[in-house]
Amino acid sequence: MDTKQVTEALAKLFEEERVVFWNDPDKDFFEMFTGKMFSPVDGVSVIRLDQTPALQAKIRIERDEPESKFLVYSPTEEPEDPLNDWLFDIRLYSRCFYADRGSMDVEALGLKSPLLREHLNQRRKFLDNKERFQRLKSIASPEDGADDIDRKMVSVVAKSDQPEAYAILRSLLHAYTETGEDLDLREPIPAWEQIEKYSLAEYFWRTIKKSFGYTEETPALANLVTRLFVTDFAQTLKGKPPQALENLLLPTSGRSN
């Protein structure tokens, strides 16, 4: 991340926040603060905790300048023990800034949970494409968690009209009809290849298991499609299905779906 991106991200934070904490233990941006009066955002004062005692900073922020905006920068890790942190109460009503790609993605997608940073870093192949990123951003919600984000990523890849499990599955089934006149479930479809490429298959199978009870040691989309159709066929029969098909029926718990 370059200094321009950092400045833009901080400026956005200060539109709503009065105090922002920035811990930079690797000192990746330490040189930004070498200027005596430097501030990356106009109208925001910088307090460097490597130069200013925490108690002095607290007095300035809460008593001396209660209306001013502050960027509290420290080239160290955030204190682990609140009892040893004079600024802990201020941290509770302020925001923390992280200058890494995952954190920037959290901000860009409008997500609230900073805990999603590492999860988004694991989805870097998906997010590196601007078009996919913008499509995900258009359907992301502030309260989304890791599973919500994965579901919406799968929805983007499958080109589903809705980011919901059943709509996604319908889109994948429809993709088979676009492979040519001779339908062959063994032939991979582009959408599924992307789901695997972007490390979304594990989430997909968890969702399918929850929705349909489908589980295999080595799950496969062709096998799922076959079992869905066989189960649906069996439910239209007045009697029992042929014995040869019984091993293809989905568990009772998932048949209603």
C-alpha positions as CSV (number, residue, x, y, z in Angstrom):
1,M,0.0,0.0,0.0
2,D,1.4,3.4,-0.9
3,T,1.1,6.7,1.1
4,K,-1.6,8.0,-1.2
5,Q,-3.8,5.0,-0.4
6,V,-3.1,5.4,3.3
7,T,-4.0,9.1,3.2
8,E,-7.2,8.5,1.4
9,A,-8.2,5.7,3.8
10,L,-7.4,7.8,6.9
11,A,-9.3,10.8,5.4
12,K,-12.4,8.5,5.0
13,L,-12.1,7.4,8.6
14,F,-11.9,10.9,10.0
15,E,-15.1,11.8,8.2
16,E,-16.9,10.0,11.1
17,E,-14.2,9.6,13.8
18,R,-12.5,12.1,16.1
19,V,-9.7,9.8,17.2
20,V,-8.0,7.1,15.2
21,F,-5.3,4.7,16.5
22,W,-2.6,3.4,14.2
23,N,-0.2,0.8,15.4
24,D,2.7,0.1,13.0
25,P,4.9,-2.5,14.7
26,D,6.8,-3.3,11.5
27,K,7.5,0.5,11.0
28,D,6.4,0.3,7.4
29,F,5.2,3.9,7.4
30,F,7.5,5.3,10.1
31,E,9.1,7.6,7.6
32,M,5.8,9.3,7.0
33,F,6.0,10.8,10.5
34,T,9.6,12.1,10.4
35,G,8.4,15.7,9.7
36,K,7.9,17.6,13.0
37,M,4.4,18.9,12.1
38,F,3.5,16.3,9.5
39,S,-0.1,15.0,9.3
40,P,-1.4,12.8,6.5
41,V,-4.9,14.4,6.9
42,D,-5.6,18.1,6.9
43,G,-7.1,19.3,10.2
44,V,-5.9,16.2,12.1
45,S,-3.2,16.4,14.7
46,V,-0.7,13.5,15.1
47,I,0.3,12.2,18.5
48,R,3.3,9.8,18.3
49,L,3.3,7.5,21.3
50,D,7.0,6.9,20.9
51,Q,7.6,10.6,21.6
52,T,4.6,11.5,23.9
53,P,3.8,9.7,27.2
54,A,0.4,8.0,27.1
55,L,-1.0,10.0,30.0
56,Q,0.0,13.3,28.4
57,A,-1.7,12.2,25.2
58,K,-4.8,11.3,27.2
59,I,-5.0,14.7,28.8
60,R,-4.6,16.4,25.5
61,I,-7.2,14.4,23.7
62,E,-9.9,14.4,26.4
63,R,-9.3,17.6,28.5
64,D,-7.2,20.1,26.6
65,E,-8.6,19.6,23.0
66,P,-11.9,17.7,23.4
67,E,-13.2,18.8,20.0
68,S,-10.0,18.3,18.0
69,K,-9.2,15.3,15.8
70,F,-6.2,13.1,16.5
71,L,-4.2,10.4,14.8
72,V,-2.5,8.4,17.5
73,Y,0.5,6.7,15.9
74,S,2.7,4.1,17.5
75,P,5.5,2.1,15.9
76,T,4.7,-0.8,18.3
77,E,2.1,-3.4,18.9
78,E,-1.2,-2.4,20.6
79,P,-1.0,-3.1,24.4
80,E,-2.3,-6.5,25.2
81,D,-3.3,-5.7,28.8
82,P,-5.9,-2.9,29.2
83,L,-4.7,-2.4,32.8
84,N,-1.4,-1.1,31.4
85,D,-2.9,1.1,28.8
86,W,-3.7,4.7,29.8
87,L,-5.5,5.1,26.5
88,F,-7.7,2.0,26.7
89,D,-11.0,3.9,27.3
90,I,-10.3,6.2,24.3
91,R,-9.7,3.1,22.1
92,L,-13.2,1.9,23.0
93,Y,-14.9,4.9,21.4
94,S,-12.4,5.4,18.6
95,R,-11.3,3.4,15.5
96,C,-8.1,1.5,14.7
97,F,-6.4,1.8,11.3
98,Y,-4.4,-1.0,9.7
99,A,-2.2,-0.3,6.7
100,D,-2.4,-3.8,5.1
101,R,-4.3,-5.0,2.1
102,G,-6.9,-7.0,4.1
103,S,-7.7,-4.0,6.2
104,M,-8.1,-1.8,3.2
105,D,-10.4,-4.3,1.6
106,V,-12.5,-4.4,4.8
107,E,-12.9,-0.6,4.5
108,A,-13.5,-0.6,0.8
109,L,-16.2,-3.2,1.0
110,G,-17.9,-1.3,3.9
111,L,-17.6,-4.1,6.4
112,K,-17.6,-3.5,10.1
113,S,-15.6,-6.4,11.4
114,P,-11.8,-5.9,11.3
115,L,-11.5,-9.7,12.0
116,L,-12.3,-10.2,8.3
117,R,-8.8,-8.9,7.4
118,E,-7.1,-12.3,7.4
119,H,-10.1,-14.0,5.7
120,L,-10.0,-11.5,2.8
121,N,-6.2,-12.0,2.6
122,Q,-7.0,-15.7,2.0
123,R,-9.3,-14.7,-0.9
124,R,-6.7,-12.6,-2.6
125,K,-7.1,-14.3,-6.0
126,F,-10.7,-13.4,-6.1
127,L,-10.3,-9.8,-4.9
128,D,-7.4,-8.9,-7.2
129,N,-9.8,-8.6,-10.1
130,K,-11.4,-5.2,-10.1
131,E,-14.6,-6.3,-11.8
132,R,-15.2,-9.1,-9.2
133,F,-14.3,-6.8,-6.4
134,Q,-16.9,-4.2,-7.5
135,R,-19.6,-6.9,-8.0
136,L,-18.9,-8.1,-4.5
137,K,-18.9,-4.6,-3.1
138,S,-22.4,-4.0,-4.6
139,I,-23.9,-6.9,-2.6
140,A,-21.8,-6.8,0.6
141,S,-23.4,-5.6,3.8
142,P,-21.7,-4.0,6.8
143,E,-22.7,-6.9,9.2
144,D,-21.4,-9.7,6.9
145,G,-19.2,-12.3,8.4
146,A,-16.7,-14.7,6.7
147,D,-19.5,-17.2,5.5
148,D,-21.6,-14.3,4.2
149,I,-18.6,-13.0,2.2
150,D,-17.8,-16.5,0.8
151,R,-21.5,-17.0,-0.2
152,K,-21.5,-13.7,-2.0
153,M,-18.2,-14.5,-3.7
154,V,-19.7,-17.8,-4.9
155,S,-22.7,-15.8,-6.1
156,V,-20.5,-13.5,-8.1
157,V,-18.6,-16.4,-9.7
158,A,-21.8,-18.3,-10.5
159,K,-23.5,-15.1,-11.8
160,S,-26.5,-15.8,-9.6
161,D,-29.3,-13.3,-9.6
162,Q,-29.4,-13.5,-5.8
163,P,-26.6,-14.2,-3.3
164,E,-28.5,-17.1,-1.8
165,A,-27.7,-20.8,-1.7
166,Y,-30.6,-22.0,-3.8
167,A,-30.2,-19.3,-6.4
168,I,-26.5,-20.1,-6.6
169,L,-27.2,-23.8,-7.2
170,R,-29.8,-23.0,-9.9
171,S,-27.2,-20.9,-11.7
172,L,-24.7,-23.7,-11.6
173,L,-27.3,-26.2,-12.9
174,H,-28.2,-23.7,-15.7
175,A,-24.5,-23.4,-16.6
176,Y,-24.6,-27.1,-17.7
177,T,-27.1,-26.3,-20.4
178,E,-24.6,-23.8,-21.9
179,T,-21.9,-26.4,-22.4
180,G,-23.3,-27.6,-25.7
181,E,-26.0,-29.9,-27.2
182,D,-24.6,-33.0,-25.6
183,L,-25.0,-32.6,-21.8
184,D,-22.2,-34.4,-19.9
185,L,-22.2,-33.9,-16.2
186,R,-18.6,-35.1,-16.1
187,E,-17.4,-32.0,-18.1
188,P,-16.4,-29.2,-15.7
189,I,-18.2,-25.9,-16.1
190,P,-16.2,-22.6,-15.9
191,A,-18.1,-21.3,-12.9
192,W,-17.2,-24.4,-10.8
193,E,-13.5,-24.2,-11.9
194,Q,-13.4,-20.7,-10.6
195,I,-15.1,-21.7,-7.3
196,E,-12.2,-24.2,-6.8
197,K,-9.6,-21.7,-8.0
198,Y,-10.7,-19.0,-5.5
199,S,-10.7,-21.5,-2.5
200,L,-14.5,-21.3,-2.2
201,A,-15.3,-25.0,-2.7
202,E,-15.1,-25.8,1.0
203,Y,-17.7,-23.2,1.9
204,F,-19.9,-24.4,-1.0
205,W,-20.0,-28.0,0.2
206,R,-20.7,-27.0,3.8
207,T,-23.7,-25.0,2.5
208,I,-24.9,-27.9,0.3
209,K,-24.6,-30.3,3.3
210,K,-26.6,-28.0,5.5
211,S,-29.3,-27.5,2.8
212,F,-29.6,-31.0,1.3
213,G,-27.8,-33.3,3.6
214,Y,-25.4,-34.1,0.8
215,T,-22.0,-35.4,2.0
216,E,-19.3,-37.5,0.3
217,E,-15.7,-38.2,1.1
218,T,-14.9,-36.5,-2.2
219,P,-17.9,-34.4,-3.2
220,A,-18.4,-33.6,-6.8
221,L,-20.8,-31.3,-8.6
222,A,-21.8,-34.0,-11.1
223,N,-22.6,-36.4,-8.2
224,L,-24.7,-33.8,-6.5
225,V,-26.7,-33.0,-9.6
226,T,-27.3,-36.7,-10.2
227,R,-28.5,-37.3,-6.6
228,L,-30.7,-34.2,-6.7
229,F,-32.5,-35.4,-9.8
230,V,-32.8,-39.0,-8.6
231,T,-34.2,-37.8,-5.2
232,D,-36.7,-35.5,-6.9
233,F,-37.7,-38.4,-9.2
234,A,-38.2,-40.8,-6.3
235,Q,-40.4,-38.3,-4.5
236,T,-42.9,-38.3,-7.4
237,L,-43.3,-42.0,-7.3
238,K,-46.3,-43.6,-5.5
239,G,-44.2,-46.5,-4.4
240,K,-40.6,-47.2,-3.5
241,P,-37.9,-46.2,-6.0
242,P,-35.9,-49.0,-7.8
243,Q,-33.4,-50.6,-5.4
244,A,-30.6,-49.7,-7.8
245,L,-31.3,-46.0,-7.1
246,E,-31.6,-46.1,-3.4
247,N,-27.9,-45.4,-2.8
248,L,-28.3,-42.1,-4.8
249,L,-31.1,-40.8,-2.6
250,L,-30.3,-37.8,-0.5
251,P,-30.8,-38.2,3.3
252,T,-34.3,-37.7,4.5
253,S,-33.4,-34.5,6.3
254,G,-32.5,-32.8,3.0
255,R,-35.2,-34.1,0.7
256,S,-37.8,-31.5,1.4
257,N,-35.4,-28.8,-0.1
